[in-house]
Amino acid sequence: MTEATQEMLQRWEPTAQNRRPLDIVVEMQRLAMTIVGRALFHTEVGDDVEDIRRRSQVFMEYFNHRSRRLFSLPVSVPTRRDRRVMQAMHESDAIVYRLIHERRQSGADRGDLLSMLLAARDEETGEGLSDKELRDEVQTFLGAGNETTAVTLAWVWYLLSGHPEVDHNLRAELNAVLGGRIPTFEDLPHLKYTRMIIDETLRLYPPAWAMVRSTIGEDEIGGYYVPAKALIILSPYVTQRRSDVRENPEGFDPERFTPEQAANRPRYAYFPFGGGPRQCIGNEFALMEATLVLATVARQYRLHLVPGHPVEPYPIFTLRPRHGVLMTLHPGS
């Protein structure tokens, strides 16, 4: 994670010298895709990062288009939008099938998720996963493993740019814990304020801004009758900003996540990764990644929002900044 982040920082050096603005959403997507490719699949996806990122945008815009309409033509009707998303899907699948084919050909067990999936066998038949089944798993982890973390980090930089006191406290912790060196996994328990910044960002701008659950049986919730098999929409974005749960809910205050304050919080007043048996399986990986990336970048740079650039939440598949986040780079010390 820190290795990929350092490579990104090296790539940023000419941009920092010229003070050219960067779209931090795009930069964080590239970084997160590189990290997930290496960490989960022991695969270098650098040459494919930009293609995968663009296709991801196509998928999310398509999802948003269909989910916001009461009536949509069936997918079998080949509209221009449908043809575009199908083309993107085929191209993305080609990359994933290539990764699977190369690993099958090599027969190497690299101790990563792809090797575990290839080694998995059905307990009754002894059969392994087909290429299509492997493709489904890989696409899920590639998509979920980069988009949400990238969006979270983009919101982190946006919030830090507007709250210099929080930025100051962050750098004080990094100086005390790291002393100028690169963070490691062993530093995570000591980067408490850094982690609280991530948590507070997830409270204000949870990437999974809404979740859908289906009721198993009929129930009553808050005095409302809920029939069996009903679809219920849960919104962390709405719930986590409730004024009856916390003071100044619209404000950015990482101190909300001190152990003392967290102990008095209702269980589901904060659930950016969902809850129960359907909680996101990658939540700990995402939190570790976001914390290490934040600490690594902040050692070297401060990121300032370009004056006048509009930033507003865009609730599509994830809660993205609608116009991106244009920022300039400045020395971190």
Residue pairs with C-beta under 8 A, 6 or more apart in sequence:
1 35
1 39
1 288
1 289
1 292
1 293
2 182
2 183
2 184
2 292
2 293
2 296
4 31
4 34
4 35
4 38
5 31
5 292
5 293
5 296
5 297
6 182
6 296
7 34
8 27
8 30
8 31
9 296
9 297
9 300
9 301
12 22
12 27
12 301
12 329
15 22
15 329
16 301
16 329
16 330
19 328
19 329
20 328
21 306
21 326
21 327
21 328
22 326
22 327
22 328
22 329
23 324
23 325
23 326
24 153
24 154
24 157
24 158
24 303
24 324
24 325
24 326
24 327
25 150
25 151
25 154
25 320
25 321
25 324
25 325
26 53
26 324
28 149
28 150
28 151
28 153
28 154
28 293
29 49
29 53
29 56
29 146
29 147
29 150
30 49
30 50
30 53
31 150
31 153
31 293
32 145
32 146
32 147
32 149
32 150
32 153
32 289
33 45
33 49
33 52
33 53
33 142
33 146
33 150
34 44
34 45
34 46
34 49
35 146
35 289
36 141
36 142
36 145
36 146
37 43
37 44
37 45
37 46
37 49
37 142
38 44
39 112
39 285
40 112
40 113
40 114
40 141
40 142
40 145
41 99
41 112
41 113
41 114
41 138
41 141
42 110
42 111
42 112
42 114
42 115
43 99
43 114
45 52
45 95
48 95
51 91
51 92
51 95
52 92
52 95
52 142
54 88
55 88
55 89
55 91
55 92
56 143
56 146
56 147
58 84
58 85
58 88
59 85
59 88
59 89
59 143
59 317
60 147
60 316
60 317
60 318
60 320
61 316
62 81
62 84
62 85
63 316
63 317
64 315
64 316
64 317
65 72
65 81
66 72
73 79
73 82
75 82
92 139
93 135
93 139
96 135
96 138
96 139
96 142
97 131
97 135
99 114
99 138
100 114
100 131
100 134
100 135
100 138
101 131
103 114
103 115
103 118
104 118
108 115
109 115
109 119
113 141
114 134
114 138
117 129
117 134
117 137
117 138
118 128
118 129
118 134
119 128
120 128
120 129
121 127
121 128
122 128
129 137
141 282
144 280
144 282
145 282
145 285
145 286
147 207
147 317
147 318
148 207
148 208
148 286
148 318
149 207
149 286
149 289
149 290
151 205
151 207
151 318
151 319
151 320
151 321
152 198
152 201
152 202
152 205
152 207
152 286
152 290
153 290
153 293
153 294
154 320
154 321
154 325
155 201
155 204
155 205
155 321
156 197
156 198
156 201
156 290
156 294
157 303
157 325
157 327
158 305
158 311
158 321
158 325
158 327
159 166
159 197
159 200
159 201
159 204
159 252
160 166
160 167
160 170
160 197
160 302
160 303
161 167
161 303
161 304
161 305
161 327
162 252
162 305
163 252
166 197
166 252
166 254
167 298
167 302
169 193
169 254
170 193
170 194
170 197
170 294
170 298
171 298
171 332
173 191
173 192
173 193
173 194
174 191
174 194
174 295
174 298
174 299
177 183
177 187
177 190
177 191
178 187
178 295
178 299
180 299
182 296
182 299
183 191
183 292
183 295
183 296
183 299
185 288
185 292
187 295
188 195
188 288
188 291
188 292
191 291
191 295
193 254
194 291
194 294
194 295
195 257
195 287
195 291
196 254
196 255
196 256
196 257
196 258
197 254
197 294
198 287
198 290
198 291
198 294
199 254
199 256
199 257
199 270
200 252
200 253
200 254
200 256
200 257
201 252
202 272
203 240
203 241
203 256
203 270
203 272
204 240
204 241
204 250
204 252
205 237
205 313
205 319
206 236
206 237
206 240
206 272
206 319
207 272
207 318
207 319
208 236
208 272
208 273
208 274
208 280
208 318
208 319
209 235
209 236
209 237
209 313
209 315
209 318
209 319
210 233
210 234
210 235
210 236
210 237
210 315
211 233
211 234
211 235
211 236
211 274
212 231
212 232
212 233
212 234
213 231
213 232
213 234
213 278
214 229
214 230
214 231
214 232
215 226
215 227
215 228
215 229
215 230
215 232
216 228
217 228
218 225
218 226
218 227
218 228
219 226
220 226
226 232
234 271
236 270
236 271
236 272
237 313
237 315
237 319
239 245
239 268
239 269
239 271
240 249
240 269
240 270
240 271
240 272
241 249
241 250
242 249
242 269
243 249
245 265
245 266
245 269
246 256
246 265
246 269
255 261
256 262
267 275
268 275
273 279
273 280
273 283
273 286
274 280
280 286
297 303
298 332
299 332
300 331
300 332
301 329
301 330
301 331
301 332
302 329
302 330
302 331
302 332
303 327
303 328
303 329
303 330
304 327
304 328
304 330
305 311
305 325
305 326
305 327
306 326
306 327
306 328
309 323
309 325
309 326
310 322
310 323
311 321
311 322
311 323
311 325
312 321
312 322
312 323
313 319
313 320
313 321
313 322
314 320
314 321
314 322
